[in-house]
Amino acid sequence: MDRKQMQKKADGLEQQETVSFECNVIVRRELLALSEDVEGWEKRDCFSQLENYLYSEERTRICLIYGLRRTGKTTMLRQAVAEMTQEDQLKSAYIKIRRRDTMAMLNRDLKRLFDAGYRYVFLDEVTLMGDFIDSAALFSDVFAAMGMKIVLSGTDSLGFWLAMDEELYDRAKLLHTTFIPYREYSRLLGIDSIDEYIRYGGTLRAGEINFEDQELNAEDASFRDDETTRRYIDTAICRNIQHSLACYEDGRHFRHLYTLYEAGELTNAINRIIEDMNHRFLLKVITQDFVSHDLRLSASNLRKERDSKKRTDVLDTVDTEAVTKCLMGILDIRNKEEQSIGITEAHIVEIREYLAALDLIVDCPIETVTAKTCPVEHILFTQPGMRYCQAQALVYSLLKDEIFFSLSEYEKKMVTERILEEVRGRMMEDIVLLETMKAAGKNCRVFKLQFAVGEFDMVVYDTEENCCDIYEIKHSQKAVSNQYRHLMDEEKCRQTERRFGKIRGRYVLYRGGNMESEAGVIYENVENYLKSLSEGVFVT
C-alpha cells in the first residue's frame, strides 16, 4: 500500500464520530497506525483460523488467542486489522487492557462500541483484569450473541485454561501460540538449522523485531543464556501461574500450593521443578549416552577425522568411568539439595499439571515390548531453547567442581563439548518425537520403544492398518552402518511386529542428505522431515 492510499484510508477512518471510553480503546487513525508496520510480516500457522473466525457466521462463540510471552499473539491481532478492508476497519476496535481496568468498565465500553457500529473488537492482555476469569462469559453470552466478533489475547495462558473449564466452557474457539514447531520457526525467522532451533527455539522475540537480521536473532533471543532463561521462566511462567490462580475464585484454586504462595516461595518452587526435570534429563544423557559404546564410536571417529584440526585421540585418554561418576555425583548432590526446601509430591503434581496447561511440557510415555510393563514417563519440553540453555548452564557449572577442575584444560573442553553434543542429540530426538506426535492424526500412535537392551528412538504405529515405521534419530551429518544396527536386529524386529504389526519402513533421521543404505534403510534429512510435517497430517 503506497503513501497516498494510506493517507486516504486514514482520512476515511478519521471521519467517524468520536466516542469517549473508560478503557484504552484504539480506533480509526490510531488503529491504522498500530497495524502499518506489520504489513508484509510472515504470519503464524494459526492465523488462518483467526481469519476464519472473524468472517464466519458464528454468533455464539468468541476467539481466545493464548500462549506464553513472545509467541506472536499481539502481532496476530495487528495483522488481522492490517488485512481488513477499510469498511471492516471502520467497525474495528483494539483495546489494550491495563491492570486497573475492570470488567464493569469494559462492559460499558463494549456497549458504547456496539451502539457506535463497531463489530470487531480485539482485546489484548485481557487476563490482566483481576475479575476476568470469574466473569468471562460476558463476552460470549452477551456481546458475541449480539453479533460482535470478540478476540481475546493474553499472556496468562493458565487464566484462559481456567476460564475454559468454567465461564467459557464450549463457548470459545482456541488458538494456542506457545508451541512453535521447527517448520514454522524456520519459515518465520528464515533459519534452516536444527541446532539454531535447539539453542533459541520457543519464542519469536528476535523475529518480532527484525525477521532478516540473523545476528540480532541470536543476541536478542529469549534463551540466550542462563540469566535470560531464568528471567523468562520467572516472568512468563511463574507469574503466569500465580496471577491466574490468585484471580480465579479469589485464590481458592491454589490447593496444596497455597502455603508456598503465602510464604512467597511458589516462584522458587516452580523454578526448581523445571530445573529438576532438566537435571533428570541431563542425567539420562550421561547414563545412556556418555558411558555407552557411542563414546567409543566418537573416539574412533575423532581418531580418523580427515580434518587435521579436528583429529584427536583425547577420548582414548579420558577415564570415562571416573568422569561419569564425577558428573553424576555432582548432579545427585544438587538434586538432594533441591529436595530439602520442602516441596512435596503434591506440589510437584500440581505444578506439572499447570505447566502442561501452559503447553510447556507434554508427556510422551516410552513403550516396552512387554505388555505387563507399564509405560515409562517421558517429559518433552515444547520450548527447546529453555531446556538447552539450562542444560548448558548445568554442564558449565561442572567446571567449578574441584574434582572435575583437576582434569587438564583439553580434557575438560572435550568432555563438556561431548556432553553438550549428546544433549543436542537427545533434544533432537525429543523434537522429532513431539512434532511427529502432534502431526500423526487420530489413527497413529507415536512413541519411543524400549527393549531389555537398546531402543527404537521412534515408532509410528498405524492402528488401522496394523503396521509401523521404525526410526533411529542421530545428531550427525554422516551416515554410518552402525547407526541402524537396532533397526536390523532380528529379535527386536520380531518383538516389535508381535505387538505393533508388520514393519513397513526403517528410517534414520540425521543432518545429512537423503539416501538409501545397502540394507534398505532410508536416510532422511531431519530438517526436511520436520518441515514436511503439518498438524494432523503425517507424511512418510
Secondary structure, DSSP 8 states (H G I E B T S, - for coil): --HHHHHHHHHHHHTS-----SS-EE-HHHHHHHHHTTTT----TTHHHHHHHHTS---S-EEEEE-STTSSHHHHHHHHHHTS-HHHHHTEEEEE--TT--HHHHHHHHHHHHHTT--EEEEESGGGSTTTGGGTHHIIIIIITTT-EEEEEES-HHHHHHHHHTTTTTSEEEEE-S---HHHHHHHHT---HHHHHHHTT--HHHHH-SS-HHHHHHT-TTSSHHHHHHHIIIIIIHHHHHHHHHGGGGTT-GGGHHHHHTT-HHHHHHHHHHHHHHHHHHHHIIIIITSHHHHHHHHHHHT-SSTTT---HHHHS-HHHHHHHHHHHHHHHHHHHHTT---HHHHHHHHHHHHHTTSEEE--BEES-TTS--B--EEES-HHHHHHHHHHHHHHGGGSHHHHTS-HHHHHHHHHHHHHHHHHHHHHHHHHHHHHHHS-TTEEEEEEE-SS-EEEEEEEETTTTEEEEEEE-S-SS--GGGGTTTT-HHHHHHHHHHH-EEEEEEEEESS--EE-TTS-EEEEHHHHHHH-BTTB---
